[in-house]
Every structure is written in structure tokens, then in C-alpha cells.
Amino acid sequence: MFDLNNPQKRHLKALAHPRKPVVIVGDHGVTPTVLHEIVQALDHHELIKVRVNAADREARDLLIAEICATTSAALVQRIGHIATLFRRNHEAPRIALP
């Protein structure tokens, strides 16, 4: 996992704004199948939104932290149930960071 500086986060937030969540974490939590889908989406898109349906804020934060740690993705922002994640694809980068 890596850290993004503020100009990079602003740039990624602007790119992510019109996007819809590509993965939804449901009642069963972060299962291996859900993690596999997130990894595939990050490999293909680099920047994705994930909807985390959890009962409270602490549970959402724990699930998002688990996803970031497992997938080596950086959390760009979290607004409510939606987390925006970024992970650089070193073989074929799609997004240029400032």
C-alpha cells in the first residue's frame, strides 16, 4: 500500500466523481470472491468505487481497511457507504498522477 499526496487525491477524486460502484460488499462481508472481484477491477481500472453495506461507521471503516490491506490499494476517499480505491497497474498504467 502507498500514500497519496493531496494533489494526487484531488485529481483522483475528480476522476472518480462520475463513476458508479463496481463492487458491492453485502451482508456476508469481505469474502474471497468479493476480494477477487475487487482485485480484478483494480487491475483493469486502477480507480474504482466500492459500496460497503455495514451496520455502522466503525464496521464500514474496518471492512474498508481490510480491503485496502488485502488488495494493496490506497483509500482516496470515503463518503458514507462508498469508498474510492486506487491501485497503480505497473504493467499498463491507465491514470497519470500529478
N, C-alpha and C positions, 0 to 999 in steps of 0.2 A: 504494500500500500504506500502511496506517496501523498505529499501535501500539495495543495494548490494554493497559489498566492491570490490576493484579492482581484487583480485584473483578470486572471485566468478564470476565477469563479464567476465574475460578472459576464465574461464572454460566453461561458458555458450556460449560464442561466438564460441569457438572451437566445441562445440556440435551442435550449430545451423548452422554452415557453410554449411554442405551438404544438409540441409533441404530446401524445397521449401515452398513458402507462402501457407497457408491453407485457408486463408480468404482474399478476395479482397473487399476493400471499394470502391464503384463505384461513379457515378455521384450523387446519392441520399444521399451520406454521411453516417453517422453512424445512421442507422435505428435500431429499436428494434430487427428486425430479424437478422441483422448483429451482433449486440451485443450478441444475444443469441448464434449464431454460434461461436463467439469468446470465450464466457464463456464455452461452451461445449468442444471446442478444448483445452482450458487451463485445464479444469478438467481432460481430458483424457491424454494430452501430457505433460503438465506443461510448456513446452518451444515451442513457435510457432513463425512463421513469418507471418506478415500481410502486404499486399500490399495496400498502401493508394494512390489512384489516385486523386490528387488535383492539382489545377492550379499552385500554388506557394508554396514556402517553409513555409511561415507563416501559410497558410491554412493546410498544412500537419502536422505541429507541433501542431496546435490547435486540429485537429482530433485525433492525437496520444495521446495528453494529455487527451482528453475526454475519449478515450478508456481506458487508464490506470486508470483514476479516477473512471470510472464506473465499471470496472472489478476487481479493486484492484490488478492489475498486475504491475510489475516493468519493466521499459524500460531498456533492456540490451544494445541495440544499434539501431541507425537509419542510414541507408545508402541509400540515395536517396529516393525512394518511399517505401522501405522495412523497417519495424520496427520489431525488435525481442523482444518478450514479454515473461516474466516468472512469473508464479504464482504457489506457492507451493500447492500441493494437500495434505492436512493434513491427510486425511483418508487412502490414498495409495500413499505415495511419490514414485516417479519414478527416480528422479535425486538426487544424493548425491552431496551436495555443499561442497567445501573445507572449 
